[in-house]
Amino acid sequence: MNTENEDLGFIKITYDNFRASLDNFNNSQIVISDNIANKANDLINNYNCFVSNYDARSLWEKKKIIASNKTVASSKSRPHIIYVDFSDETKCKKEFISYLNKLTDLNKDIIYNKISVFISKINDEIKTMLFDVLINFIKSSNNNIYIDVLYLFDDDYIKTNITRFYNNYLNQCEWLPKEIKTEYKNIFDEENYDIYCEYVKIKKTTLSIIKALCLILKKLDEPAIIDKIINNIFNDLNEYIFKSEYKHLTELLLDELAILIENVPTEENINNINMINTDNLDNSTKFKINNIVDRYK
């Protein structure tokens, strides 16, 4: 199972265990009813988050570019008219997104070189606008190749924009998005598939941001900011951990702490996890806590 799936809360088992369970199932006389099979097909066909290889990545950015570059006449009887904005800002944004879309682990050196040349030819105002584009790629992917694009800019640019970003992150409490501050049943009810899929997307984005911030802040030698994020998350964890109706919030906070503590494994942080009373917690919540504790025994 890949890291992305683990981040979404799945428990990894060995291949041998899976193979044995699958063989037992195939050799059994269990027949899956048409109702269940039809329901599974419906979920896969209509809800993207039930498809394992779904990756929205930068679709919203590309849609925004397309929308901003053309206006279609409302009347079907008239010809379609397309207005193209050839301003530097629009062209630069489109070119930058094009580079990011093409970026892979195999071609990254070539694309990084092209981005470096591109950056050298644009002004500071446009560079600032491109930061938000880059952050959205970082949010939607666990791959560090997008984070490394940030280091192609000059040090002052990185410092200024990352400071602005993490200050907003702290002020808006983005480690616990307000969109998911609702009771567990409202998200995981068997008919709330759209809400559940939105939750999965938000959780993935939230964990990607945490990972990116850890890497960037460590490189900028800003451990105090990471500590501040950890303290805020512990405060929220203390608020929600014994409220079973908010179990999903508790487990998201624990997933975030696992990432943060891996990057800042101080004795204080590890002790704070150790001190959590797990007696009345759900098994999956206990598992997440024990998983963190076991790493540092």
Backbone as CSV, one residue per row, in Angstrom:
resi,resn,N_x,N_y,N_z,CA_x,CA_y,CA_z,C_x,C_y,C_z
1,MET,0.850,-1.192,0.000,0.000,0.000,0.000,0.883,1.238,0.000
2,ASN,0.552,2.261,-0.824,1.436,3.412,-0.908,1.193,4.389,0.223
3,THR,2.113,5.375,0.343,2.053,6.343,1.441,0.762,7.137,1.401
4,GLU,0.314,7.464,0.199,-0.901,8.263,0.067,-2.092,7.567,0.705
5,ASN,-2.233,6.254,0.469,-3.343,5.516,1.056,-3.204,5.407,2.558
6,GLU,-1.958,5.255,3.040,-1.752,5.193,4.486,-2.176,6.500,5.131
7,ASP,-1.914,7.632,4.431,-2.288,8.935,4.961,-3.798,9.067,5.118
8,LEU,-4.558,8.324,4.317,-6.008,8.415,4.391,-6.579,7.535,5.492
9,GLY,-5.729,6.863,6.245,-6.199,6.149,7.422,-6.315,4.653,7.267
10,PHE,-5.837,4.094,6.152,-5.919,2.662,5.964,-4.833,1.952,6.772
11,ILE,-5.119,0.728,7.187,-4.151,-0.075,7.934,-3.478,-1.048,6.969
12,LYS,-2.164,-1.033,6.924,-1.409,-1.856,5.982,-1.267,-3.276,6.525
13,ILE,-1.474,-4.266,5.650,-1.233,-5.660,6.014,-0.221,-6.234,5.030
14,THR,0.384,-7.355,5.385,1.382,-7.955,4.505,0.697,-8.618,3.315
15,TYR,1.471,-8.790,2.255,0.943,-9.444,1.064,0.508,-10.873,1.376
16,ASP,1.299,-11.581,2.192,0.975,-12.980,2.516,-0.376,-13.089,3.210
17,ASN,-0.638,-12.168,4.148,-1.938,-12.178,4.835,-3.071,-11.893,3.862
18,PHE,-2.841,-10.929,2.980,-3.867,-10.607,1.993,-4.110,-11.793,1.063
19,ARG,-3.017,-12.403,0.595,-3.128,-13.531,-0.321,-3.892,-14.685,0.323
20,ALA,-3.597,-14.963,1.598,-4.275,-16.052,2.305,-5.765,-15.758,2.449
21,SER,-6.085,-14.522,2.799,-7.498,-14.140,2.949,-8.221,-14.212,1.615
22,LEU,-7.552,-13.770,0.557,-8.169,-13.816,-0.769,-8.409,-15.254,-1.209
23,ASP,-7.431,-16.119,-0.973,-7.597,-17.534,-1.341,-8.742,-18.172,-0.561
24,ASN,-8.836,-17.848,0.728,-9.935,-18.385,1.541,-11.278,-17.934,0.997
25,PHE,-11.326,-16.661,0.594,-12.583,-16.138,0.056,-12.927,-16.822,-1.269
26,ASN,-11.935,-16.940,-2.148,-12.187,-17.544,-3.459,-12.599,-19.008,-3.346
27,ASN,-12.107,-19.684,-2.304,-12.435,-21.102,-2.119,-13.731,-21.315,-1.335
28,SER,-14.294,-20.246,-0.842,-15.532,-20.362,-0.067,-16.729,-20.404,-1.009
29,GLN,-17.882,-20.608,-0.419,-19.110,-20.681,-1.203,-19.896,-19.373,-1.153
30,ILE,-19.227,-18.325,-0.697,-19.920,-17.038,-0.568,-20.236,-16.476,-1.947
31,VAL,-21.461,-16.047,-2.123,-21.883,-15.427,-3.382,-22.265,-13.980,-3.102
32,ILE,-21.631,-13.068,-3.812,-21.950,-11.647,-3.637,-23.254,-11.350,-4.352
33,SER,-24.191,-10.777,-3.633,-25.503,-10.508,-4.214,-25.405,-9.423,-5.281
34,ASP,-26.373,-9.431,-6.189,-26.402,-8.415,-7.248,-26.520,-7.016,-6.666
35,ASN,-27.236,-6.890,-5.550,-27.405,-5.568,-4.935,-26.062,-4.968,-4.528
36,ILE,-25.217,-5.799,-3.907,-23.901,-5.314,-3.468,-23.018,-5.009,-4.672
37,ALA,-23.019,-5.890,-5.658,-22.198,-5.673,-6.856,-22.626,-4.409,-7.590
38,ASN,-23.939,-4.216,-7.702,-24.450,-3.020,-8.384,-24.095,-1.754,-7.618
39,LYS,-24.157,-1.849,-6.281,-23.807,-0.689,-5.454,-22.334,-0.336,-5.622
40,ALA,-21.472,-1.340,-5.648,-20.034,-1.102,-5.827,-19.760,-0.431,-7.168
41,ASN,-20.415,-0.915,-8.209,-20.233,-0.318,-9.535,-20.727,1.121,-9.569
42,ASP,-21.835,1.372,-8.870,-22.382,2.730,-8.815,-21.400,3.689,-8.147
43,LEU,-20.793,3.254,-7.045,-19.831,4.102,-6.334,-18.617,4.404,-7.201
44,ILE,-18.097,3.381,-7.865,-16.907,3.563,-8.702,-17.204,4.473,-9.887
45,ASN,-18.390,4.337,-10.456,-18.738,5.106,-11.652,-19.117,6.548,-11.355
46,ASN,-19.578,6.818,-10.123,-20.126,8.144,-9.835,-19.370,8.954,-8.787
47,TYR,-18.438,8.329,-8.072,-17.713,9.052,-7.016,-16.214,8.805,-7.164
48,ASN,-15.502,9.861,-7.560,-14.080,9.722,-7.883,-13.231,9.203,-6.735
49,CYS,-13.607,9.521,-5.488,-12.734,9.141,-4.376,-12.745,7.642,-4.117
50,PHE,-13.647,6.891,-4.763,-13.640,5.438,-4.628,-12.779,4.779,-5.705
51,VAL,-12.148,5.597,-6.553,-11.230,5.094,-7.570,-9.819,5.338,-7.069
52,SER,-9.020,4.284,-6.913,-7.736,4.393,-6.215,-6.732,5.279,-6.925
53,ASN,-6.820,5.411,-8.246,-5.818,6.206,-8.950,-6.305,7.618,-9.253
54,TYR,-7.354,8.068,-8.594,-7.876,9.412,-8.817,-6.904,10.463,-8.309
55,ASP,-6.620,11.462,-9.123,-5.730,12.548,-8.704,-6.154,13.827,-9.404
56,ALA,-6.843,14.711,-8.676,-7.348,15.945,-9.270,-6.218,16.892,-9.641
57,ARG,-5.129,16.787,-8.920,-3.938,17.596,-9.084,-4.287,19.038,-9.410
58,SER,-4.008,19.504,-10.631,-4.166,20.933,-10.911,-5.355,21.217,-11.808
59,LEU,-6.351,20.341,-11.824,-7.474,20.542,-12.735,-8.139,21.890,-12.531
60,TRP,-8.297,22.290,-11.260,-8.980,23.553,-11.002,-8.176,24.720,-11.546
61,GLU,-6.843,24.627,-11.513,-6.003,25.700,-12.046,-6.178,25.799,-13.559
62,LYS,-6.175,24.636,-14.224,-6.312,24.646,-15.673,-7.686,25.159,-16.093
63,LYS,-8.722,24.783,-15.326,-10.062,25.270,-15.635,-10.140,26.779,-15.480
64,LYS,-9.455,27.291,-14.460,-9.469,28.724,-14.209,-8.802,29.481,-15.360
65,ILE,-7.699,28.927,-15.863,-7.002,29.552,-16.985,-7.900,29.580,-18.215
66,ILE,-8.542,28.438,-18.491,-9.426,28.356,-19.653,-10.570,29.344,-19.529
67,ALA,-11.154,29.401,-18.315,-12.289,30.298,-18.093,-11.896,31.756,-18.252
68,SER,-10.691,32.102,-17.828,-10.262,33.499,-17.891,-9.839,33.913,-19.293
69,ASN,-9.584,32.941,-20.159,-9.073,33.252,-21.495,-10.126,33.260,-22.592
70,LYS,-11.356,32.901,-22.241,-12.357,32.906,-23.300,-13.734,33.247,-22.774
71,THR,-14.505,33.914,-23.607,-15.886,34.239,-23.297,-16.733,33.754,-24.457
72,VAL,-17.720,32.933,-24.165,-18.539,32.356,-25.220,-19.868,33.074,-25.288
73,ALA,-20.296,33.432,-26.483,-21.570,34.129,-26.661,-22.699,33.277,-26.136
74,SER,-23.648,33.898,-25.440,-24.718,33.147,-24.795,-25.730,32.604,-25.785
75,SER,-25.903,33.245,-26.884,-26.901,32.797,-27.852,-26.318,31.729,-28.769
76,LYS,-27.006,30.612,-28.891,-26.522,29.532,-29.738,-26.617,29.884,-31.220
77,SER,-27.449,30.885,-31.555,-27.627,31.251,-32.951,-26.484,32.106,-33.471
78,ARG,-25.662,32.632,-32.547,-24.547,33.476,-32.955,-23.245,32.684,-32.896
79,PRO,-22.241,33.075,-33.681,-20.961,32.353,-33.630,-20.286,32.539,-32.289
80,HIS,-19.490,31.545,-31.870,-18.745,31.634,-30.620,-17.575,32.582,-30.795
81,ILE,-17.399,33.492,-29.845,-16.314,34.461,-29.893,-15.383,34.194,-28.727
82,ILE,-14.107,34.064,-28.988,-13.123,33.814,-27.938,-12.225,35.031,-27.797
83,TYR,-12.165,35.563,-26.566,-11.286,36.690,-26.275,-10.073,36.160,-25.516
84,VAL,-8.916,36.360,-26.053,-7.701,35.869,-25.406,-6.946,37.024,-24.772
85,ASP,-6.648,36.871,-23.497,-5.882,37.885,-22.772,-4.402,37.548,-22.899
86,PHE,-3.680,38.374,-23.620,-2.263,38.118,-23.827,-1.389,38.934,-22.885
87,SER,-1.958,39.301,-21.717,-1.166,40.029,-20.730,-0.027,39.151,-20.239
88,ASP,1.046,39.779,-19.759,2.197,39.027,-19.259,1.789,38.079,-18.142
89,GLU,0.917,38.550,-17.248,0.528,37.735,-16.099,-0.137,36.439,-16.534
90,THR,-1.091,36.553,-17.450,-1.815,35.365,-17.895,-0.901,34.405,-18.647
91,LYS,-0.073,34.946,-19.524,0.842,34.091,-20.289,1.840,33.387,-19.369
92,CYS,2.363,34.130,-18.411,3.348,33.542,-17.489,2.723,32.454,-16.620
93,LYS,1.515,32.717,-16.160,0.832,31.731,-15.326,0.579,30.450,-16.117
94,LYS,0.142,30.626,-17.355,-0.142,29.467,-18.195,1.139,28.679,-18.485
95,GLU,2.233,29.383,-18.761,3.502,28.711,-19.050,4.023,27.976,-17.814
96,PHE,3.892,28.608,-16.651,4.354,27.993,-15.402,3.576,26.716,-15.103
97,ILE,2.263,26.779,-15.253,1.422,25.595,-15.032,1.789,24.489,-16.020
98,SER,2.103,24.880,-17.242,2.498,23.896,-18.251,3.756,23.145,-17.815
99,TYR,4.733,23.870,-17.268,5.949,23.219,-16.769,5.625,22.261,-15.620
100,LEU,4.787,22.713,-14.698,4.454,21.882,-13.538,3.686,20.630,-13.947
101,ASN,2.816,20.771,-14.937,2.067,19.608,-15.416,2.974,18.562,-16.058
102,LYS,4.048,19.020,-16.671,4.966,18.101,-17.357,5.996,17.485,-16.411
103,LEU,6.096,18.017,-15.220,7.156,17.624,-14.289,6.966,16.200,-13.764
104,THR,7.999,15.377,-13.907,8.005,14.019,-13.359,9.375,13.755,-12.738
105,ASP,9.488,12.644,-12.029,10.782,12.282,-11.448,11.828,12.007,-12.523
106,LEU,11.380,11.561,-13.693,12.319,11.219,-14.762,12.860,12.444,-15.488
107,ASN,12.005,13.456,-15.681,12.438,14.615,-16.476,12.688,15.863,-15.637
108,LYS,12.714,15.717,-14.312,12.731,16.892,-13.444,13.931,17.809,-13.690
109,ASP,15.101,17.261,-13.980,16.277,18.110,-14.187,16.096,19.011,-15.408
110,ILE,15.528,18.460,-16.459,15.279,19.239,-17.676,14.252,20.331,-17.404
111,ILE,13.149,19.958,-16.730,12.087,20.928,-16.453,12.562,21.983,-15.459
112,TYR,13.323,21.581,-14.448,13.854,22.560,-13.484,14.703,23.613,-14.197
113,ASN,15.493,23.176,-15.152,16.329,24.112,-15.904,15.469,25.102,-16.686
114,LYS,14.401,24.598,-17.303,13.496,25.473,-18.057,12.798,26.462,-17.130
115,ILE,12.391,25.986,-15.947,11.727,26.871,-14.987,12.697,27.944,-14.496
116,SER,13.943,27.578,-14.273,14.950,28.546,-13.816,15.136,29.661,-14.839
117,VAL,15.217,29.291,-16.106,15.339,30.291,-17.176,14.086,31.160,-17.217
118,PHE,12.938,30.529,-17.096,11.653,31.242,-17.100,11.595,32.256,-15.956
119,ILE,11.993,31.846,-14.762,11.964,32.721,-13.587,12.864,33.940,-13.782
120,SER,13.991,33.738,-14.432,14.952,34.830,-14.623,14.413,35.938,-15.520
121,LYS,13.330,35.657,-16.239,12.810,36.621,-17.212,11.545,37.337,-16.746
122,ILE,11.045,37.019,-15.544,9.791,37.634,-15.093,10.042,38.553,-13.903
123,ASN,9.108,39.493,-13.697,9.288,40.464,-12.612,8.768,39.918,-11.284
124,ASP,9.049,40.648,-10.208,8.710,40.182,-8.855,7.208,40.055,-8.645
125,GLU,6.437,40.932,-9.259,4.979,40.880,-9.088,4.418,39.575,-9.637
126,ILE,4.896,39.175,-10.794,4.431,37.920,-11.391,4.948,36.728,-10.591
127,LYS,6.172,36.818,-10.099,6.711,35.736,-9.260,5.833,35.496,-8.036
128,THR,5.374,36.576,-7.418,4.512,36.450,-6.238,3.214,35.740,-6.585
129,MET,2.652,36.071,-7.738,1.420,35.419,-8.186,1.640,33.923,-8.423
130,LEU,2.818,33.558,-8.905,3.102,32.151,-9.203,3.252,31.303,-7.947
131,PHE,3.548,31.935,-6.817,3.685,31.182,-5.567,2.385,30.452,-5.231
132,ASP,1.253,31.134,-5.391,-0.038,30.510,-5.079,-0.323,29.337,-6.011
133,VAL,0.106,29.457,-7.268,-0.052,28.346,-8.211,0.763,27.142,-7.739
134,LEU,2.010,27.402,-7.369,2.894,26.323,-6.919,2.366,25.655,-5.653
135,ILE,1.872,26.450,-4.716,1.338,25.900,-3.467,0.186,24.949,-3.746
136,ASN,-0.636,25.250,-4.725,-1.764,24.367,-5.032,-1.295,23.034,-5.618
137,PHE,-0.197,23.030,-6.339,0.377,21.762,-6.796,0.934,20.982,-5.613
138,ILE,1.608,21.684,-4.706,2.175,21.036,-3.518,1.071,20.432,-2.658
139,LYS,-0.043,21.151,-2.516,-1.163,20.665,-1.708,-1.752,19.371,-2.258
140,SER,-1.746,19.238,-3.564,-2.447,18.109,-4.175,-1.544,16.917,-4.458
141,SER,-0.298,16.965,-3.996,0.617,15.859,-4.281,1.562,15.619,-3.116
142,ASN,1.915,14.355,-2.911,2.913,14.002,-1.903,4.329,14.008,-2.478
143,ASN,4.442,14.294,-3.773,5.740,14.220,-4.432,6.553,15.487,-4.174
144,ASN,7.779,15.315,-3.716,8.626,16.459,-3.374,9.119,17.247,-4.579
145,ILE,8.866,16.768,-5.782,9.366,17.479,-6.962,8.774,18.877,-7.065
146,TYR,7.558,19.080,-6.545,6.953,20.418,-6.589,7.549,21.322,-5.512
147,ILE,7.872,20.738,-4.362,8.526,21.520,-3.306,9.885,22.014,-3.799
148,ASP,10.594,21.173,-4.534,11.918,21.556,-5.027,11.855,22.704,-6.028
149,VAL,10.714,22.885,-6.677,10.554,24.036,-7.580,10.692,25.338,-6.798
150,LEU,10.199,25.340,-5.569,10.276,26.540,-4.731,11.716,27.018,-4.581
151,TYR,12.647,26.076,-4.469,14.053,26.431,-4.232,14.750,26.959,-5.483
152,LEU,14.030,26.985,-6.605,14.582,27.594,-7.816,14.473,29.117,-7.766
153,PHE,13.612,29.618,-6.876,13.473,31.066,-6.689,14.564,31.558,-5.735
154,ASP,14.756,32.872,-5.662,15.798,33.417,-4.789,15.381,33.329,-3.321
155,ASP,16.361,33.436,-2.431,16.138,33.236,-0.994,15.130,34.223,-0.414
156,ASP,15.206,35.482,-0.819,14.277,36.494,-0.297,12.841,36.167,-0.690
157,TYR,12.668,35.721,-1.911,11.339,35.335,-2.395,10.784,34.190,-1.546
158,ILE,11.618,33.170,-1.329,11.182,32.006,-0.546,10.804,32.429,0.867
159,LYS,11.671,33.183,1.509,11.442,33.614,2.891,10.166,34.435,3.011
160,THR,9.990,35.410,2.114,8.826,36.301,2.166,7.528,35.537,1.982
161,ASN,7.480,34.693,0.970,6.227,34.008,0.644,5.912,32.871,1.603
162,ILE,6.928,32.161,2.068,6.680,31.097,3.044,6.241,31.695,4.376
163,THR,6.831,32.821,4.770,6.408,33.491,6.008,4.949,33.907,5.911
164,ARG,4.588,34.484,4.779,3.186,34.870,4.556,2.286,33.650,4.618
165,PHE,2.735,32.538,4.032,1.913,31.331,3.992,1.727,30.731,5.377
166,TYR,2.822,30.571,6.136,2.662,29.902,7.435,1.965,30.794,8.453
167,ASN,2.093,32.109,8.323,1.327,33.000,9.208,-0.167,32.856,8.955
168,ASN,-0.538,32.787,7.692,-1.944,32.577,7.353,-2.400,31.190,7.810
169,TYR,-1.540,30.197,7.647,-1.837,28.822,8.078,-2.153,28.784,9.570
170,LEU,-1.336,29.463,10.362,-1.541,29.499,11.813,-2.784,30.299,12.181
171,ASN,-2.973,31.445,11.536,-4.117,32.306,11.860,-5.446,31.646,11.506
172,GLN,-5.459,30.879,10.415,-6.692,30.234,9.953,-6.861,28.812,10.489
173,CYS,-5.913,28.368,11.318,-5.977,26.999,11.888,-6.196,25.947,10.795
174,GLU,-5.385,26.016,9.761,-5.612,25.174,8.584,-5.291,23.700,8.808
175,TRP,-4.705,23.361,9.945,-4.476,21.938,10.246,-5.795,21.236,10.584
176,LEU,-6.839,22.005,10.836,-8.153,21.435,11.131,-9.202,22.231,10.353
177,PRO,-9.364,21.937,9.065,-10.245,22.721,8.202,-11.673,22.790,8.729
178,LYS,-12.237,23.972,8.676,-13.586,24.175,9.223,-14.634,23.374,8.460
179,GLU,-14.338,23.027,7.187,-15.306,22.284,6.384,-15.597,20.894,6.939
180,ILE,-14.685,20.347,7.741,-14.902,18.996,8.276,-15.199,19.019,9.775
181,LYS,-15.403,20.203,10.317,-15.758,20.299,11.738,-17.248,20.033,11.904
182,THR,-17.593,18.805,11.706,-18.965,18.348,11.856,-18.909,16.959,12.464
183,GLU,-20.032,16.454,12.912,-20.028,15.147,13.559,-19.688,14.031,12.566
184,TYR,-19.076,13.012,13.104,-18.615,11.859,12.328,-19.728,11.299,11.437
185,LYS,-20.922,11.182,11.988,-22.030,10.558,11.257,-22.422,11.359,10.027
186,ASN,-22.187,12.679,10.047,-22.555,13.520,8.909,-21.653,13.289,7.705
187,ILE,-20.474,12.745,7.948,-19.532,12.458,6.862,-19.579,10.994,6.457
188,PHE,-19.686,10.109,7.441,-19.535,8.680,7.178,-20.861,7.932,7.088
189,ASP,-21.970,8.636,7.117,-23.256,7.997,6.854,-23.214,7.372,5.465
190,GLU,-23.779,6.173,5.328,-23.592,5.408,4.096,-24.169,6.075,2.854
191,GLU,-25.018,7.082,3.020,-25.581,7.747,1.850,-24.894,9.073,1.527
192,ASN,-23.974,9.514,2.393,-23.337,10.821,2.186,-22.047,10.689,1.376
193,TYR,-22.160,10.099,0.197,-20.950,9.807,-0.570,-20.240,11.073,-1.040
194,ASP,-20.993,12.071,-1.465,-20.371,13.317,-1.923,-19.618,13.992,-0.786
195,ILE,-20.234,14.004,0.393,-19.598,14.623,1.563,-18.352,13.836,1.947
196,TYR,-18.442,12.518,1.905,-17.288,11.683,2.237,-16.134,11.930,1.260
197,CYS,-16.443,12.003,-0.019,-15.395,12.226,-1.020,-14.730,13.584,-0.819
198,GLU,-15.513,14.580,-0.458,-14.945,15.902,-0.179,-14.040,15.833,1.048
199,TYR,-14.451,15.061,2.043,-13.629,14.873,3.247,-12.291,14.220,2.894
200,VAL,-12.324,13.190,2.060,-11.091,12.504,1.648,-10.148,13.482,0.957
201,LYS,-10.707,14.316,0.082,-9.887,15.297,-0.635,-9.272,16.311,0.325
202,ILE,-10.082,16.796,1.269,-9.594,17.780,2.246,-8.512,17.166,3.128
203,LYS,-8.720,15.923,3.555,-7.733,15.264,4.414,-6.410,15.084,3.681
204,LYS,-6.472,14.664,2.447,-5.252,14.479,1.660,-4.497,15.800,1.526
205,THR,-5.229,16.870,1.226,-4.613,18.189,1.078,-3.986,18.651,2.382
206,THR,-4.706,18.452,3.486,-4.225,18.885,4.803,-2.921,18.187,5.176
207,LEU,-2.834,16.891,4.919,-1.613,16.145,5.234,-0.463,16.523,4.299
208,SER,-0.784,16.817,3.047,0.256,17.249,2.108,0.860,18.576,2.546
209,ILE,0.016,19.485,3.051,0.513,20.781,3.524,1.445,20.591,4.713
210,ILE,1.040,19.732,5.653,1.880,19.472,6.829,3.254,18.950,6.404
211,LYS,3.267,17.991,5.496,4.535,17.423,5.031,5.400,18.488,4.370
212,ALA,4.773,19.297,3.517,5.515,20.341,2.810,6.079,21.367,3.778
213,LEU,5.272,21.781,4.749,5.742,22.767,5.729,6.931,22.232,6.525
214,CYS,6.867,20.969,6.906,7.991,20.374,7.648,9.280,20.450,6.837
215,LEU,9.206,20.043,5.582,10.400,20.035,4.731,10.934,21.445,4.506
216,ILE,10.023,22.372,4.214,10.442,23.741,3.891,10.959,24.462,5.126
217,LEU,10.245,24.343,6.245,10.653,25.049,7.466,11.964,24.495,8.023
218,LYS,12.190,23.198,7.870,13.480,22.638,8.295,14.616,23.187,7.433
219,LYS,14.362,23.309,6.145,15.386,23.843,5.238,15.664,25.316,5.539
220,LEU,14.621,26.051,5.967,14.781,27.467,6.313,15.251,27.656,7.751
221,ASP,15.478,26.545,8.453,15.919,26.576,9.852,14.923,27.339,10.730
222,GLU,13.657,26.919,10.643,12.581,27.539,11.425,11.897,26.494,12.307
223,PRO,12.631,25.809,13.190,12.006,24.778,14.030,10.960,25.339,14.979
224,ALA,11.085,26.618,15.343,10.118,27.223,16.273,8.721,27.258,15.669
225,ILE,8.639,27.434,14.358,7.326,27.456,13.696,6.715,26.060,13.705
226,ILE,7.534,25.047,13.463,7.034,23.665,13.529,6.537,23.364,14.942
227,ASP,7.280,23.805,15.950,6.861,23.598,17.345,5.530,24.283,17.627
228,LYS,5.346,25.464,17.058,4.094,26.197,17.272,2.918,25.436,16.659
229,ILE,3.126,24.874,15.483,2.077,24.073,14.841,1.765,22.842,15.694
230,ILE,2.803,22.174,16.177,2.615,20.985,17.025,1.815,21.333,18.275
231,ASN,2.157,22.428,18.930,1.447,22.833,20.154,-0.022,23.113,19.876
232,ASN,-0.302,23.769,18.765,-1.694,24.047,18.398,-2.469,22.763,18.138
233,ILE,-1.825,21.815,17.477,-2.491,20.540,17.185,-2.739,19.754,18.465
234,PHE,-1.781,19.750,19.375,-1.998,19.085,20.664,-3.165,19.724,21.424
235,ASN,-3.291,21.034,21.365,-4.409,21.722,22.027,-5.743,21.263,21.457
236,ASP,-5.821,21.164,20.125,-7.059,20.696,19.500,-7.303,19.219,19.793
237,LEU,-6.235,18.441,19.834,-6.380,17.016,20.150,-6.973,16.836,21.540
238,ASN,-6.519,17.614,22.491,-7.062,17.538,23.856,-8.542,17.895,23.898
239,GLU,-8.955,18.748,22.973,-10.365,19.155,22.936,-11.262,18.062,22.363
240,TYR,-10.768,17.328,21.365,-11.634,16.407,20.626,-11.446,14.927,20.957
241,ILE,-10.346,14.559,21.578,-9.979,13.144,21.624,-10.995,12.262,22.357
242,PHE,-11.696,12.794,23.329,-12.666,11.972,24.064,-14.110,12.241,23.634
243,LYS,-14.265,12.885,22.482,-15.591,13.118,21.909,-15.740,12.181,20.716
244,SER,-16.395,11.065,20.940,-16.473,10.036,19.899,-17.158,10.536,18.634
245,GLU,-18.026,11.540,18.779,-18.727,12.061,17.603,-17.797,12.838,16.672
246,TYR,-16.572,13.127,17.167,-15.579,13.827,16.340,-14.331,12.958,16.137
247,LYS,-14.546,11.677,16.077,-13.441,10.724,15.930,-12.575,11.039,14.707
248,HIS,-13.191,11.442,13.609,-12.436,11.718,12.382,-11.483,12.894,12.564
249,LEU,-11.862,13.871,13.398,-10.976,15.001,13.677,-9.789,14.544,14.517
250,THR,-10.077,13.728,15.519,-9.009,13.181,16.367,-7.985,12.420,15.530
251,GLU,-8.463,11.587,14.627,-7.546,10.756,13.844,-6.769,11.576,12.821
252,LEU,-7.379,12.627,12.286,-6.635,13.526,11.403,-5.513,14.221,12.175
253,LEU,-5.822,14.708,13.367,-4.814,15.375,14.197,-3.672,14.424,14.546
254,LEU,-4.001,13.168,14.817,-2.960,12.173,15.114,-2.094,11.888,13.884
255,ASP,-2.714,11.833,12.709,-1.943,11.641,11.475,-0.977,12.804,11.259
256,GLU,-1.445,14.004,11.559,-0.593,15.185,11.409,0.559,15.156,12.415
257,LEU,0.244,14.791,13.643,1.291,14.715,14.670,2.340,13.657,14.322
258,ALA,1.908,12.564,13.729,2.860,11.519,13.327,3.885,12.080,12.345
259,ILE,3.413,12.897,11.409,4.311,13.522,10.424,5.227,14.532,11.097
260,LEU,4.651,15.372,11.945,5.418,16.432,12.604,6.469,15.872,13.555
261,ILE,6.069,14.877,14.347,7.004,14.300,15.321,8.124,13.541,14.616
262,GLU,7.817,12.963,13.466,8.867,12.306,12.680,9.944,13.316,12.276
263,ASN,9.517,14.554,12.026,10.458,15.605,11.642,11.080,16.309,12.844
264,VAL,10.330,16.356,13.956,10.848,16.983,15.184,10.608,16.016,16.344
265,PRO,11.403,14.950,16.438,11.154,13.911,17.454,11.705,14.279,18.828
266,THR,11.196,15.369,19.392,11.683,15.784,20.711,11.072,14.910,21.799
267,GLU,11.748,14.837,22.907,11.268,14.030,24.034,9.917,14.537,24.529
268,GLU,9.741,15.856,24.529,8.478,16.437,24.996,7.313,15.996,24.118
269,ASN,7.492,16.047,22.801,6.422,15.650,21.884,6.074,14.172,22.035
270,ILE,7.086,13.343,22.157,6.859,11.901,22.314,6.166,11.607,23.642
271,ASN,6.573,12.300,24.697,5.937,12.115,26.012,4.473,12.529,25.987
272,ASN,4.174,13.596,25.260,2.780,14.054,25.168,1.885,12.999,24.529
273,ILE,2.417,12.275,23.555,1.665,11.172,22.946,1.545,10.014,23.926
274,ASN,2.631,9.697,24.604,2.644,8.596,25.579,1.641,8.799,26.708
275,MET,1.393,10.046,27.057,0.537,10.358,28.201,-0.953,10.285,27.887
276,ILE,-1.305,10.073,26.623,-2.724,10.000,26.263,-3.339,8.729,26.842
277,ASN,-4.429,8.881,27.559,-5.152,7.737,28.127,-6.018,7.113,27.036
278,THR,-5.696,5.896,26.642,-6.389,5.256,25.520,-7.518,4.321,25.948
279,ASP,-7.806,4.252,27.236,-8.753,3.252,27.754,-10.111,3.298,27.060
280,ASN,-10.637,4.488,26.834,-11.997,4.600,26.304,-12.041,5.020,24.836
281,LEU,-10.944,4.823,24.143,-10.879,5.246,22.748,-11.234,4.115,21.795
282,ASP,-11.678,4.488,20.616,-11.964,3.542,19.548,-10.674,2.811,19.149
283,ASN,-10.816,1.569,18.673,-9.639,0.762,18.332,-8.758,1.417,17.271
284,SER,-9.377,2.021,16.261,-8.575,2.633,15.199,-7.805,3.840,15.721
285,THR,-8.398,4.559,16.689,-7.706,5.697,17.302,-6.545,5.204,18.155
286,LYS,-6.784,4.135,18.921,-5.701,3.534,19.718,-4.546,3.095,18.819
287,PHE,-4.899,2.511,17.680,-3.871,2.031,16.753,-2.972,3.176,16.299
288,LYS,-3.569,4.308,15.973,-2.777,5.452,15.509,-1.847,5.959,16.610
289,ILE,-2.345,5.995,17.834,-1.514,6.439,18.962,-0.373,5.455,19.197
290,ASN,-0.715,4.169,19.247,0.310,3.141,19.488,1.350,3.105,18.370
291,ASN,0.900,3.391,17.155,1.810,3.399,16.017,2.882,4.478,16.175
292,ILE,2.469,5.640,16.704,3.435,6.719,16.956,4.367,6.329,18.099
293,VAL,3.775,5.828,19.179,4.559,5.465,20.369,5.606,4.403,20.035
294,ASP,5.200,3.393,19.257,6.101,2.273,18.951,7.327,2.700,18.146
295,ARG,7.206,3.780,17.398,8.343,4.245,16.586,9.503,4.738,17.447
296,TYR,9.181,5.174,18.661,10.204,5.849,19.468,10.510,5.113,20.769
297,LYS,10.216,3.807,20.806,10.539,2.999,21.985,12.037,2.701,22.018
